[in-house]
Structures are given as structure tokens and as C-alpha cells.
Amino acid sequence: MYLAHKENEKKQELTVHLLEAGQYAQSEGEKIGIGTLATLCLQLHDAGKFSTEFQAYIKQEDDLPKRGAVNHSSAGAELLMQEFKNSPYHSVQDMRLLIELISYTITAHHGIYDCIDEDGEDKFEVRLNVVEKEKLDEIARLWFEEMHFTKDMLCSQMRKAYGEFITAFLKPLKQICQNGQTEGTERFFYMSCMERLLLSLQIDSDWTDTARAMGDSMLDDNMETANVYQKALKNYQQYMDKLEKEAQENLRTEKQKQIFELRKKIREECMNFSETSYGIYRLSLPTGAGKTLASLGYALKVAAKRKTSEVSHIFYISPYISITEQSTEVIKKAVGNEEWVMEHHSNVSNSDEQEKQIDTAWKEPIICTTMIQFLYTLFSQKNKSIRRFHQLKNSVIIVDEGQALPVQTIHTFNLMMNFLCYVCHATIILCTATQPQLASGNIKRKILYTAPKDMVTGVCDIFQRFQRTNISFEINEPDTFESLGERISHDFQKERTILLILNKKETVGTFFDYIKAELKDVKIFYLTTNLCPEHRSDQLESIKNYLKNSTEKVLIISTNLIEAGVDLSVNHVYRSLAGLDNIAQAAGRCNRNGEMEQGRVTVIQLVGDEFEVIRTAQKKTEEVCEKYNQSNSTESIIFPEWMDWYYEIYYKEVSNKMDYDIGKGETIYKLLSSGFPGERKHFIRQAFKTAGENYRPIQEEGKTVIVPYKEGMDILEKLETAQTVSDKKRLLRKIQRYTVSVYENKLKECLQNGVIEESRLLPDVYVAKNYDMEKGLLNELVLQYY
């Protein structure tokens, strides 16, 4: 018997693994018309394990060499290339491209690499010439015998895969290039997207089959999926009926009644839009218009109309963990079953070995995740990220607050959205009050919207009818802590609730300490990502309770995490100068439900809150403000006309950054299209690994710290002693709520000060020794008295 895997007494037969992993890949690939192509990759990926060396290695009982010491990932690709050269199709260029894509998929299934490296060496060619001819002939003989294949059968399968490749990729690619008037290198970028799709199908199929065979899968194979979207849609409709009834009982002002009717009309229009085909669309609505529930209703109706085999998932992508947390709670309530909804934003598990077991493979019906996790799935070099990529096929992807997309990622994001739509048949909804102009003249590599691109009609009229605030810019003289404190103190003579949004966590913390000493009769709340998700949720609930049920004066001091996805309403918002999109989002927390005729939004500059990262956005906001003041416009400065102009001048300023420069004259776009310079022996030439390693949408990727808030430490203790995979799965999910992300510079400081220590159980994860109940994780160890 030839073995594929062995762990203690558990064994998996090689032929069984190749066939069953192939069947899984076929079932997933068929959803977008590449079932045979996906199957071929999996049937060949471990062909090298038929070698005498590998079988001797895996069957020995003691003194096993280091894992991966015996190469087995090249033989399947070499076997395929050998048979292709002997086939009647060896001169067909598109067929050759397909064989190269499959061959790379096979050779890279334990880790991607650059086809041509930085020194100009053709690493792909090297991988295709690893196995000596006699050994390859023996592997090929055994593969054909054990798999019960003939050379004619393999040739037939290649021919069928080629037909799928033409229909599923080459034809849509032609359409994309015609619609987008693309340059030649973009064709190669889309080839890299196709390669990622094949790799994703292969890695997921391989890992899933292996985990199931070896009995350590944490995937919930018993999850109810039959008619899940139909059931969720029914629950959603009942939930909305209940919300509407409760809202009607609490309507007080004419403005509230008008907003209530508008929200209902918007939801109905979104539901009706579900009659359209898959595409890339915009949902442009003012803050407080109910985008989350309206877009969810649309997604559920789209999914409910399709057969189970025709829809994969509903994704809700949001820019910040805070929005992800709150959106997840809303969605769980709306669909009526929290088991259908996965929340994914933490890196509690960091290793590929753990990812083979835990449930971050995005297999639940509805996935709520952050933009960062989404972008890593699209571009990271890590196998755990690549694995998730194919789950996006046939899905409805709601991208909330798309204006938060880092500017350097815009071109690669746009092209990847085009691929997901036209090749993977995903429906993409860009959902925001401040719609970025991703197809404007200043964008070289444009997103290709489908007609009609807007899900709702009369967008300008909707913004006009949702107008609830007066916005003033008072930025000529920067405020000090003292002058801002005096302003706020004066405002409390007439207003009960004030929200102050600053650009930096450090400034929030410092001003919080200052103002707490000045305003003794005001309830003051602190809100930043120094609080763990559970603490933030508790803090927001407490804030909402004070706003609704208390007569006490309330001041909330926060970073921009409160600007989107947070359903609360105050009398007056102060916003530290930022991009116009941030100011519009901040305004959405003021007079949100029309409790009064007009709320107040004041834009200021605060000494100590300068933030170089957003300086260009601040300058462009000042330019728009100056032009707006000269225009005598009766519209608000945050209406679409002015927001469009803001993006026009902002994108013009930063257009040279959108290919994602990584230094030394290289960009992510270039690496994933033309790759490094070197002799071109093959169609595929991309520097996949270098691109993935350098793809860091945020300047610093934080480390995960588990904090002692509420039951955080209890969960960690249970995780350390958990015996079953189902228990580990449940606890890993739960512990995300008790984590804080810490950047490298603060991490070192916290370690030196004894604030945190390394986790004994989880790789690259830390544990906090104490935690402040007002300000969360601090840099210094604070004595706590009970």
C-alpha cells in the first residue's frame, strides 16, 4: 500500500487521497465551470509520493527526517508536462498556458514561489526539472497503474480541462480587457488571479481531505446547509417586521417619521434589485439610511433564489474590527441563527498547521470579516489565506465603507474585483455614504461596474431628505486642550450629549485624562482599540443606555472606530480635521434619527493630534471647503457632488501610489503581472511570493494579546485543557472577543514593562497580565486594588 499521510497509528492511502481530494475539488470547481481542471490538479499534486524514497521515508518508524525532506511536489507537474509535450496540443499556445498554470499549482502546493526570482533565475523551470528521468518514469508508471488511468484518458482530461479554461477564463478575460481598455500587462495580472484560484482549490481540497482522513478536522461537516438562505430570508423578514413595529411606536418628530419611511423604501428597492444578474454594483446612501440591513436583505434574496450548488456564501467586509463586531451582531439577530454566521478578524491561530484544522476556512453560509483579512485572502503569500480565496466564487460580497480602502491597494483591488465578478461569478456591492470614485479618470486600472451600477435610484434626493446636521469648519486656529475643554464646557450649557473624534489613540487617551479632571459633572467615555471587542461592545451598550435613558450629560471621546457601523446619536459632534469622507461618517453619529431639526458638527484642528498619514486627505478637504464656501451652495458639503470632487482631486494627488510601490522600482501590480526581469521561457512569470510577502495594507501588522477582561482568562485556561476538536473550535472563536492587537513598537514596550507575556499554547500570541477598566491595555503595569 502506498501512503499519503501517517500520524501515529493513523494512515491514509495515497490513491484514496488523490481521488477523494480530486472529488472535493471537482465539486467546488464545477460551481464556476472548472470541475475537470480542478480535479486534474488534485489527482496529480501528490504523484511524487509514489517514489521509492518517499515511501521509505513515510513508512519508517523511528528517526524520521525533517518534514518535507523528500521532495514530492514536482513529479506531478513534470509528469503532466511530459505527457503534454507528447500530445497533439503541444503547439497550442493557450493550452500551453493552461498546462503551465496547472504545473505551477502542483509545484507550489506547499508554498508559493517566484517564477523568476530577483536575480533573474527561472525558478519555475528549476521546479520542472527536479526528478531524474528514470525516477520520473517509475513514478508515472505507478501513478497510471494505481489511479487506473491510461495516457489516452489523461489526454482526454487535458482536452476537457482546456475547454473549461476557454469558457471560464479566456472568454471572460477578453470581455474584461475590452470593457476596461486594458494594457497588455493587465492580462498577466488576471492570469495571476486565475493561478490563485487554482491554488486555493488545491490547498483547500488537500487540507480538508487530509484533516478528515486523519480525524483532526475542526470543520463542522454536520452544519445544516439545506435551504439555509431561504430560512434566513424568512427570519430576516420577520425580524424587519418586528423592528418596524417597534420603531413606529417611538416616532416623535416629523423628521423621524420621514427617515423611517425612507429606510423602508430603500430596503424594498434593494430587495427588488435582486432580479439583476451577478455584477459589481454601488449602494450609495447617507449615513443612517440602514445600509447594513438593506444590503443583507438583497444578499439573502439573491442567495435564496439560487440552488445550493449555485451560491457559496454571503460576505460582509468592513474596514475596522469594531464595525465587524457590531455588524456581526446585527446580522446574527436578523437571520435568526448565529451558527450560520462566522466572525473572523483575529489571528489567534497563526500557523498553517493549525489552519488545517480550525474553522477560518470560510465555509459558513455568512462570513463577517475585516477588510484586512479580505485583502490578505486576495494577495497574501500564506497558504491559510490562499486557501480561503475560492470561497468567494458565486458569493455575494458586501464591501462596507469602501472609502477606507488603503490608497496603495486601489489598482490591485479593482482588478481583483473584476476577476471575482467576471470569472468567479461573484456579486460585489460597494456600500457607503461616501462612495469612492474607483472608475474615475484619475484611476488608471478601473473597477468595471455593471449596468445599472446603482442599486437605488434618486441618490441625490435621498441625501437631501436625510439632511440632519449643519457642518462648520473652525480650523484657522488650532485648539489646545484648554481651549477645546472650554468649548465643550460651554456647549454643555445648551447640549446634553457630545462626541469628540480624534485621529490618534494617544491623543484620545491624553485628552481623556485631562478633561476628566475638568468636567466633574459629566459622564465621560473612552473608546479606542486598546479595549478588547467585548469591552468595546459593553462600552457602546453603556453609552447607548446613557444617551437614551439618562438625563446626565455625556461626553464620548473616540478614534474613528465610532464613525461607521455604530448606531448612536448625539447633539453635537466635534471632528478633528481629516478626509471629507471621515467628516461625513462622523456627521452620521449626530441627530441620526431626526430627534431634533438639525444637529451640529464642528470640524477642528487640535494641537497634538497631527497625523502625517492623512495629511494629503486633510489638505484636499481644506481645498473642497474653500471652494464650497465660494459657491454659495445650498447643499451640504458631504453630499455626492462635493464628495465626488473631493475624491477627484484626492485621487489625482495620489494616483502614482495606486500600483502599491514596495521600493527598488517594484510594485505589487508589476510583480503580479510581468514579475522580475529575466529570460522568458514560460507564459507565467509572476513573482507570487515576493508580492505576497510585501503586501501589507496597514503599515504594521499587530500581534494578538489576550486580555483579562471578564471571562477572557477562563476561556484561555479551557483552551489549554480542551480535549476535542469541537471544543477547541468553539473556544478559539470565543476568545477573539477578548483580544487586543498591538503594534511591534508597543509590543516591545509592553514586554519590557512586564505588561504582557508570551502564550504557552498559541504561537505568536501574547497574554496581558492586567487590564484597565477605563482605557484597556496600557503600556505600563498598573497596580489594581480590589
C-alpha positions in Angstrom: 0.0 0.0 0.0 1.3 3.4 -0.9 0.8 6.0 1.9 0.0 9.7 1.5 0.0 10.6 5.2 0.8 8.9 8.5 0.5 10.1 12.1 1.0 7.6 14.9 -1.5 4.8 14.1 -3.5 6.8 11.6 -2.7 6.2 7.9 -4.1 7.5 4.6 -3.7 5.6 1.4 -2.2 7.7 -1.4 -4.6 6.7 -4.2 -7.6 7.3 -1.9 -6.2 10.8 -1.0 -5.7 11.7 -4.7 -9.2 10.5 -5.7 -11.1 11.9 -2.8 -9.3 15.3 -2.8 -10.0 15.4 -6.5 -13.7 14.7 -5.9 -13.8 17.6 -3.4 -12.0 19.9 -5.9 -14.4 18.8 -8.7 -17.5 19.6 -6.6 -16.1 23.1 -5.8 -14.7 23.8 -9.3 -17.9 22.8 -11.1 -19.6 25.8 -9.4 -17.8 28.1 -11.9 -17.2 25.6 -14.7 -13.7 24.3 -14.0 -14.5 20.9 -12.3 -12.2 18.8 -14.5 -9.4 21.4 -14.3 -9.6 21.5 -10.5 -9.7 17.6 -10.4 -6.6 17.3 -12.6 -4.6 19.5 -10.2 -5.5 17.4 -7.2 -5.1 14.0 -8.9 -1.5 14.9 -9.8 -0.5 17.1 -6.8 1.0 14.2 -4.7 2.1 11.9 -7.5 5.7 12.3 -6.3 4.7 10.3 -3.2 4.7 7.2 -5.3 8.5 7.4 -5.3 10.6 4.8 -3.5 12.3 7.5 -1.5 9.1 9.0 -0.2 7.5 5.7 0.7 10.7 4.6 2.6 10.6 7.9 4.4 6.9 7.8 5.4 6.9 4.1 6.4 9.9 4.1 8.7 9.0 4.1 12.4 11.9 6.0 14.0 14.3 8.8 13.2 12.1 10.4 10.6 13.8 13.0 8.6 12.6 16.6 8.9 9.1 17.1 7.3 9.5 18.0 3.6 12.9 16.5 3.4 11.9 14.3 0.5 10.6 16.4 -2.4 7.3 15.1 -3.8 5.7 18.3 -5.2 7.4 18.4 -8.6 6.8 15.0 -10.0 3.1 15.5 -10.8 3.9 18.7 -12.8 6.8 17.0 -14.6 4.6 14.0 -15.5 1.9 16.4 -16.9 4.5 18.4 -18.9 5.9 15.2 -20.3 2.5 14.0 -21.5 1.6 17.4 -22.8 4.7 17.5 -25.0 3.7 14.2 -26.5 0.1 15.3 -27.1 -1.3 16.8 -30.3 -1.9 20.1 -28.4 1.7 20.9 -27.6 1.8 23.7 -30.2 -1.5 25.4 -29.0 -0.4 28.5 -27.0 -3.5 28.8 -24.8 -3.2 25.0 -24.0 0.4 25.6 -23.0 -0.6 28.4 -20.8 -3.1 26.1 -19.1 -0.6 23.4 -18.5 1.8 25.9 -17.0 -0.9 27.2 -14.6 -1.6 23.6 -13.5 2.1 22.8 -13.2 2.7 25.8 -11.0 -0.3 24.9 -8.9 1.1 21.4 -8.3 4.7 22.6 -7.6 3.5 25.3 -5.2 1.0 23.4 -3.1 3.3 23.5 -0.1 4.2 27.2 -0.6 4.1 29.7 -3.5 7.4 31.0 -5.0 8.5 33.5 -7.6 8.5 32.1 -11.2 11.6 34.3 -11.9 13.4 35.5 -8.8 15.0 38.8 -8.1 18.3 37.6 -9.6 16.6 36.6 -12.8 16.8 32.9 -12.2 13.8 30.9 -13.6 12.7 29.0 -10.5 9.6 27.6 -12.3 11.9 25.9 -14.8 14.0 24.6 -11.9 10.9 23.0 -10.3 10.0 21.3 -13.6 13.4 19.6 -13.7 13.8 18.1 -10.2 13.2 14.4 -10.7 15.6 12.3 -12.7 14.1 10.8 -15.8 14.3 7.1 -14.6 12.6 8.0 -11.3 10.0 10.1 -13.1 9.2 7.2 -15.5 8.8 4.9 -12.5 6.5 7.5 -10.7 4.5 7.9 -13.9 4.1 4.1 -14.3 2.9 3.7 -10.7 0.5 6.7 -11.0 -1.2 5.4 -14.1 -1.5 1.9 -12.6 -2.7 2.9 -9.1 -5.1 5.6 -10.4 -6.4 3.2 -13.1 -5.6 5.8 -15.8 -4.4 5.4 -19.3 -2.5 8.0 -21.3 -5.5 8.5 -23.6 -7.6 9.1 -20.5 -5.2 11.8 -19.3 -5.1 13.4 -22.7 -8.9 13.4 -22.8 -9.0 15.0 -19.4 -6.5 17.7 -20.5 -8.7 18.4 -23.5 -11.8 18.7 -21.4 -10.0 21.0 -18.9 -8.9 23.1 -21.9 -12.5 23.6 -22.9 -13.4 24.7 -19.4 -10.4 27.0 -19.4 -11.5 28.8 -22.6 -15.1 29.2 -21.4 -14.5 30.0 -17.8 -11.4 32.2 -18.1 -10.2 33.2 -21.6 -13.6 34.4 -22.8 -14.3 36.5 -19.6 -10.7 37.8 -19.8 -11.4 39.0 -23.3 -14.6 40.8 -22.1 -12.7 42.4 -19.2 -10.0 43.7 -21.4 -12.4 45.1 -24.0 -14.6 46.8 -21.3 -11.6 48.1 -19.4 -9.5 49.1 -22.4 -6.6 47.5 -20.5 -2.9 47.5 -21.3 -1.1 44.2 -22.1 0.3 43.7 -18.6 -3.1 43.5 -17.1 -3.8 40.3 -18.9 -0.9 38.8 -17.0 -2.3 40.2 -13.7 -5.5 38.4 -14.4 -3.5 35.2 -15.1 -2.1 35.5 -11.6 -5.6 35.8 -10.3 -6.5 32.5 -12.1 -3.4 30.9 -10.6 -4.5 31.9 -7.1 -8.0 30.4 -7.8 -6.4 27.0 -8.8 -4.0 27.1 -5.8 -6.9 27.9 -3.5 -9.0 24.9 -4.7 -5.9 22.7 -4.4 -4.9 23.7 -0.9 -8.4 23.6 0.5 -9.1 20.2 -1.1 -5.8 18.8 0.1 -6.1 20.1 3.6 -9.8 19.2 4.0 -9.4 15.7 2.8 -6.3 15.1 4.9 -7.9 16.5 8.1 -10.9 14.4 7.6 -8.9 11.3 6.9 -6.7 11.8 9.9 -9.6 12.6 12.2 -8.5 16.1 13.2 -10.8 18.3 11.2 -12.4 21.1 13.1 -14.7 21.8 10.1 -18.4 21.3 11.0 -19.5 18.7 8.5 -22.8 18.5 10.2 -23.8 22.1 9.8 -27.3 22.5 8.3 -26.9 24.0 4.8 -30.1 22.8 3.0 -32.3 25.8 2.3 -30.3 27.9 4.7 -30.7 31.1 2.8 -34.5 30.5 2.3 -34.8 30.1 6.1 -32.5 33.1 6.8 -34.6 35.2 4.4 -37.8 34.3 6.2 -36.3 35.1 9.6 -35.0 38.4 8.2 -38.4 39.4 7.0 -39.9 38.6 10.4 -37.1 40.5 12.1 -37.7 43.6 10.0 -41.4 43.5 10.6 -40.7 43.4 14.4 -38.2 46.4 14.1 -40.7 48.4 12.0 -43.4 47.9 14.6 -41.2 48.9 17.4 -39.9 52.0 15.5 -43.5 53.2 14.7 -44.4 53.1 18.4 -41.5 55.5 19.1 -41.7 58.0 16.3 -42.0 61.5 17.8 -41.0 64.2 15.2 -41.8 64.6 11.6 -38.2 64.2 10.7 -38.2 60.8 12.5 -41.3 59.7 10.5 -39.7 60.8 7.2 -36.5 58.9 7.9 -38.5 55.8 8.9 -40.4 55.8 5.6 -37.2 56.4 3.6 -35.4 53.5 5.2 -38.3 51.2 4.4 -38.4 52.4 0.8 -34.7 51.8 0.4 -34.9 48.3 1.7 -37.7 47.5 -0.7 -35.7 48.9 -3.6 -32.7 46.8 -2.7 -34.8 43.7 -2.4 -36.2 44.3 -5.9 -32.7 44.8 -7.3 -32.1 41.1 -6.6 -33.7 40.4 -10.0 -30.4 41.5 -11.7 -27.6 39.2 -12.6 -24.2 39.0 -10.8 -22.1 42.1 -11.2 -20.3 45.0 -9.5 -22.8 47.5 -8.1 -22.9 50.5 -5.8 -25.2 51.2 -2.8 -24.7 54.9 -2.2 -26.7 56.0 0.8 -26.3 58.7 3.5 -25.2 57.6 7.0 -28.2 56.3 9.0 -30.1 55.1 5.9 -29.9 51.5 7.0 -27.3 50.1 4.6 -26.4 47.1 6.6 -29.9 45.6 6.8 -30.8 46.8 3.3 -27.7 45.1 1.7 -28.2 42.0 3.8 -31.8 41.7 2.6 -30.7 42.0 -1.0 -27.9 39.3 -0.4 -30.3 36.9 1.2 -32.9 37.3 -1.5 -30.2 36.7 -4.2 -28.9 33.6 -2.4 -32.4 32.2 -1.6 -33.3 32.3 -5.3 -30.4 30.1 -6.4 -29.8 26.4 -5.9 -27.5 25.4 -3.1 -24.8 24.4 -5.7 -25.0 27.9 -7.3 -24.2 30.1 -4.3 -21.3 29.8 -2.0 -21.6 32.5 0.7 -22.6 36.0 1.8 -19.6 38.1 2.8 -19.8 41.3 4.8 -16.5 43.1 4.6 -15.9 46.1 6.9 -12.8 48.3 7.4 -12.5 48.1 11.2 -12.8 45.3 13.8 -15.3 47.5 15.7 -17.7 47.6 12.7 -17.2 43.9 12.1 -18.2 43.1 15.6 -21.3 45.2 15.5 -22.4 44.2 12.1 -22.0 40.5 13.1 -24.4 41.0 16.0 -26.9 42.7 13.8 -26.7 40.0 11.1 -27.0 37.2 13.7 -30.2 38.7 15.0 -31.6 39.3 11.6 -31.0 35.8 10.2 -32.1 34.1 13.4 -29.3 31.6 13.8 -25.9 32.5 15.0 -24.4 29.2 13.8 -24.9 30.4 10.2 -22.7 33.4 10.8 -18.9 33.4 11.2 -17.0 36.4 12.6 -13.3 36.4 11.5 -10.9 39.1 12.4 -8.4 37.8 14.9 -5.1 36.0 14.3 -5.4 33.8 17.4 -4.1 30.9 15.3 -1.2 31.9 13.1 0.3 28.7 11.8 -0.6 26.8 8.6 -0.7 23.6 10.6 -3.4 24.9 12.9 -5.2 26.4 9.9 -5.6 22.9 8.5 -7.8 22.2 11.5 -9.5 25.3 12.7 -12.6 26.9 11.2 -11.2 30.0 9.4 -11.6 28.4 6.0 -14.7 30.5 5.4 -17.2 27.6 5.0 -20.1 29.0 6.9 -23.0 30.5 4.9 -22.4 34.1 6.1 -18.9 35.4 6.9 -18.3 38.8 8.6 -14.7 39.8 8.3 -12.4 42.8 8.1 -11.0 44.5 5.0 -7.5 43.4 6.2 -8.4 39.7 6.3 -10.2 40.1 3.0 -7.2 41.7 1.3 -4.9 39.0 2.8 -7.2 36.4 1.2 -6.8 38.1 -2.1 -3.0 38.7 -2.0 -1.0 37.2 0.9 1.5 34.5 0.2 0.4 32.4 3.2 -1.3 29.2 2.4 -4.0 29.8 5.0 -5.0 33.0 3.2 -4.8 31.4 -0.3 -7.0 28.5 0.9 -9.9 30.9 1.6 -9.8 32.6 -1.8 -12.1 30.2 -3.8 -14.8 30.6 -1.2 -15.5 34.0 -2.8 -16.8 32.4 -6.0 -20.5 32.6 -6.6 -20.8 34.7 -3.5 -22.5 38.0 -2.6 -19.7 40.2 -1.3 -20.8 43.4 0.5 -17.9 45.8 0.9 -19.0 48.2 3.6 -17.3 51.6 3.9 -15.1 51.1 0.8 -13.7 54.6 1.2 -11.4 53.1 3.9 -9.5 51.1 1.3 -5.8 52.0 1.6 -4.9 54.1 -1.4 -1.9 52.0 -2.4 -4.2 48.9 -2.9 -6.7 50.6 -5.2 -5.4 49.3 -8.6 -4.9 45.7 -7.4 -8.2 45.7 -5.6 -10.1 47.0 -8.7 -8.6 44.3 -10.9 -9.3 41.6 -8.4 -12.9 42.7 -8.1 -13.2 42.4 -11.9 -11.8 38.9 -11.8 -14.1 37.8 -8.9 -17.1 39.1 -10.8 -16.5 38.1 -14.4 -14.6 34.8 -13.8 -15.8 33.7 -10.3 -19.4 35.0 -10.8 -19.4 36.9 -7.5 -21.7 39.8 -6.9 -19.9 42.7 -5.3 -21.7 45.6 -3.6 -19.7 48.7 -2.7 -21.8 50.1 0.1 -21.1 53.5 1.7 -22.2 57.1 2.3 -19.0 58.4 0.8 -18.7 56.4 -2.4 -15.0 56.4 -3.7 -14.7 57.1 -7.4 -13.0 53.8 -8.4 -13.8 54.2 -12.1 -12.9 57.9 -12.4 -10.5 59.4 -14.9 -7.7 59.6 -12.3 -7.8 55.8 -11.8 -5.7 54.0 -14.3 -6.9 50.5 -13.5 -10.6 50.9 -13.1 -13.3 48.8 -11.5 -15.8 47.6 -14.1 -19.3 48.4 -12.8 -22.2 46.5 -14.2 -25.2 48.5 -15.7 -27.1 49.8 -13.9 -24.4 50.4 -11.4 -26.5 52.0 -8.7 -28.9 49.7 -6.7 -31.2 52.6 -5.7 -32.5 55.5 -7.8 -32.7 59.2 -6.9 -29.5 59.1 -4.7 -29.2 63.0 -4.6 -32.8 63.3 -3.4 -32.3 60.7 -0.7 -29.2 62.6 0.6 -31.3 65.8 0.6 -34.1 64.2 2.6 -31.7 62.6 5.1 -30.0 66.0 5.8 -29.9 66.3 9.6 -26.8 68.4 10.5 -25.2 71.7 10.0 -21.4 71.3 9.4 -19.0 74.2 10.3 -15.2 74.2 9.7 -13.3 76.1 12.5 -9.8 75.2 11.5 -8.0 78.5 11.1 -6.6 78.5 14.7 -5.7 75.1 16.1 -7.3 74.3 19.5 -5.2 73.5 22.6 -6.5 71.0 25.2 -7.5 74.0 27.3 -9.4 75.9 24.6 -11.2 72.7 23.4 -12.1 71.9 27.0 -13.6 75.4 27.4 -15.6 74.9 24.1 -17.0 71.7 25.3 -17.8 73.0 28.8 -19.7 76.0 27.2 -21.6 73.7 24.8 -22.8 71.6 27.8 -24.8 74.7 28.9 -27.2 74.0 25.9 -26.4 70.4 24.8 -26.6 67.2 26.8 -24.6 64.8 24.5 -21.3 65.5 22.7 -19.0 63.2 20.7 -15.3 64.1 20.1 -13.5 62.1 17.4 -9.7 62.4 17.2 -7.2 61.0 14.8 -4.8 59.3 17.2 -5.3 56.8 20.1 -2.6 58.6 22.1 -4.4 61.9 21.9 -7.7 60.3 22.9 -6.0 58.9 26.0 -4.3 62.1 26.9 -7.3 64.3 26.4 -9.5 61.8 28.3 -7.2 62.1 31.3 -7.2 66.0 31.0 -11.0 66.5 30.6 -11.9 64.0 33.3 -10.3 66.3 35.8 -12.0 69.4 34.4 -15.6 68.2 33.9 -16.7 66.6 37.2 -20.5 66.6 36.5 -20.2 64.9 33.0 -20.2 61.1 32.3 -17.1 60.6 30.1 -16.5 57.6 27.9 -13.2 56.4 26.3 -13.3 54.4 23.1 -10.3 53.1 21.2 -9.0 49.7 20.0 -7.0 49.5 23.3 -10.3 48.0 24.5 -10.9 44.4 23.5 -14.0 43.7 21.4 -16.1 42.5 24.3 -15.2 45.6 26.3 -16.0 47.9 23.3 -19.4 46.2 22.9 -20.1 46.7 26.6 -18.9 50.3 26.4 -21.1 51.1 23.4 -24.1 49.5 25.2 -23.4 51.6 28.2 -23.1 54.7 26.0 -26.4 54.0 24.2 -28.1 53.4 27.5 -26.9 56.8 28.9 -27.9 58.6 25.7 -31.4 57.1 25.7 -32.4 56.7 29.4 -30.3 59.1 31.4 -30.5 62.9 31.9 -26.8 63.1 32.8 -24.5 65.0 30.4 -22.4 62.6 28.3 -19.1 63.2 26.5 -17.7 60.4 24.3 -14.0 60.6 23.3 -13.1 58.2 20.5 -10.9 57.5 17.5 -12.5 57.0 14.1 -13.7 53.5 15.1 -17.0 55.1 16.1 -17.6 56.7 12.7 -19.1 53.8 10.8 -21.4 51.0 11.8 -22.2 52.4 15.2 -25.8 53.2 15.7 -25.9 56.1 18.2 -26.9 59.7 18.1 -25.7 62.8 19.9 -26.5 66.5 19.8 -23.1 67.7 18.7 -20.0 66.1 17.1 -16.5 67.6 17.1 -14.3 66.0 14.5 -10.5 66.6 14.3 -9.6 67.6 10.7 -9.4 64.5 8.4 -10.6 63.5 4.9 -14.0 64.7 3.9 -15.2 61.0 3.9 -14.3 60.8 7.6 -16.2 64.0 8.3 -19.3 62.7 6.6 -19.1 59.5 8.6 -18.7 61.5 11.8 -21.8 63.5 10.9 -23.7 60.3 10.7 -23.5 60.0 14.6 -25.2 63.3 15.0 -29.1 63.6 15.1 -29.0 60.2 13.4 -32.8 59.5 13.7 -34.0 63.1 13.4 -34.5 63.6 17.1 -34.2 67.4 16.5 -34.4 69.7 13.5 -30.7 70.0 12.9 -27.6 68.7 14.9 -24.2 70.4 15.0 -20.9 69.1 13.5 -17.8 71.2 14.2 -14.5 70.4 12.4 -11.4 71.5 14.4 -7.7 71.1 14.5 -6.2 70.0 17.8 -2.6 70.5 18.9 -1.0 67.1 19.4 -3.4 65.3 17.0 -1.4 65.9 13.9 -1.2 62.6 11.8 1.1 62.6 8.8 -0.6 59.5 7.3 -3.7 61.6 6.5 -2.1 64.9 5.7 -2.9 64.7 2.0 -6.6 63.9 2.8 -6.7 66.9 5.2 -5.3 69.3 2.5 -7.8 68.1 -0.1 -10.6 68.6 2.5 -9.5 72.2 3.0 -9.5 72.7 -0.8 -13.1 71.4 -1.1 -14.1 73.6 1.9 -12.7 76.7 0.3 -14.4 76.0 -3.0 -17.7 75.2 -1.2 -17.6 78.5 0.7 -17.2 80.4 -2.5 -20.0 78.5 -4.2 -22.9 79.6 -2.0 -24.3 76.1 -2.5 -27.4 75.2 -0.6 -26.4 71.5 -0.4 -24.3 70.1 2.4 -20.6 69.8 1.8 -20.9 66.0 2.4 -23.4 65.5 -0.5 -22.4 63.4 -3.5 -21.5 66.4 -5.7 -18.8 67.6 -3.2 -17.7 64.2 -2.2 -17.1 63.2 -5.9 -15.0 66.3 -6.3 -13.0 65.5 -3.1 -12.2 62.1 -4.5 -11.4 63.5 -7.9 -8.7 65.9 -6.5 -7.5 63.4 -3.9 -7.0 60.6 -6.3 -5.2 62.9 -8.7 -2.8 63.7 -6.0 -2.1 60.1 -5.0 -2.6 58.3 -8.4 1.1 57.4 -8.6 0.8 55.3 -5.4 -2.0 53.1 -6.5 0.1 50.3 -8.0 1.5 49.7 -4.5 5.1 50.7 -4.5 7.3 48.5 -2.4 10.7 50.1 -3.2 13.6 49.4 -5.6 11.3 50.3 -8.6 8.9 47.4 -7.9 5.2 47.5 -7.3 2.8 44.8 -6.2 1.0 45.2 -9.5 4.2 44.7 -11.5 5.2 41.7 -9.5 1.8 40.0 -10.2 1.8 40.8 -13.9 5.3 41.0 -15.5 7.3 39.9 -12.5 11.1 40.3 -12.2 13.2 40.8 -15.3 14.7 37.6 -16.7 14.7 35.2 -19.7 11.1 34.3 -20.6 10.7 30.6 -21.2 7.2 30.4 -20.0 3.9 32.4 -20.1 3.7 32.6 -16.3 6.4 34.8 -14.9 4.9 36.4 -11.8 6.8 36.9 -8.5 4.0 35.5 -6.4 5.9 35.0 -3.2 7.6 38.4 -3.1 4.3 40.2 -3.9 2.6 38.3 -1.1 5.3 39.0 1.5 5.3 42.7 0.7 1.5 43.1 0.7 0.9 44.9 4.0 -2.1 47.1 3.6 -1.5 48.6 7.0 1.9 49.9 7.9 2.4 47.5 10.8 0.6 44.2 11.4 -0.3 43.9 15.1 0.3 41.0 17.3 -2.6 39.4 19.2 -2.8 39.9 23.0 -5.4 38.1 25.1 -6.6 40.3 27.9 -8.1 39.6 31.4 -11.4 41.2 30.7 -14.5 39.3 32.0 -14.1 35.6 31.0 -11.0 36.1 28.8 -8.6 34.2 31.0 -11.1 31.5 31.8 -11.5 30.8 28.1 -7.7 30.6 27.7 -7.5 28.1 30.5 -10.2 25.9 29.0 -8.5 26.1 25.6 -5.2 24.9 27.2 -7.0 21.8 28.5 -9.5 21.2 25.7 -9.5 17.6 24.5 -11.8 17.6 21.5 -11.5 19.5 18.2 -15.1 20.7 18.6 -14.2 22.3 22.0 -11.1 23.9 20.5 -13.1 25.3 17.6 -15.7 26.8 19.9 -13.2 28.3 22.3 -11.0 29.7 19.5 -14.0 31.5 18.2 -15.0 32.8 21.6 -11.6 34.1 22.6 -11.4 36.5 19.7 -13.7 38.8 21.7 -11.0 39.1 24.4 -8.0 40.2 22.3 -6.3 43.4 21.5 -4.0 44.0 18.5 -0.6 45.6 19.5 2.0 47.0 17.1 5.6 46.0 17.3 6.9 49.1 19.0 4.3 49.0 21.7 4.7 45.2 22.0 8.4 45.6 22.9 7.5 48.3 25.4 4.8 46.1 27.0 7.1 43.1 27.2 9.9 45.2 28.8 7.4 46.7 31.3 6.0 43.3 32.2 2.5 44.1 30.9 2.3 41.0 28.7 4.0 37.6 28.3 4.1 35.0 25.5 1.2 32.5 25.4 2.3 28.9 26.3 -0.3 27.5 23.9 -0.8 29.7 20.9 2.1 30.7 18.5 2.8 34.4 18.2 0.1 35.3 20.7 0.6 37.1 24.0 -1.3 37.3 27.3 -1.8 40.5 29.3 -1.1 40.4 33.0 -3.7 43.2 33.8 -6.1 45.5 32.1 -7.5 48.9 32.9 -11.3 49.0 33.1 -11.5 52.5 31.6 -8.7 52.5 29.0 -8.0 48.8 28.3 -4.5 47.6 27.6 -1.9 50.1 28.8 1.9 50.3 28.2 2.7 50.1 31.9 1.9 47.6 34.6 -0.8 49.2 36.8 -1.5 48.0 40.3 -5.1 47.1 40.8 -6.8 47.1 44.2 -9.9 45.1 44.8 
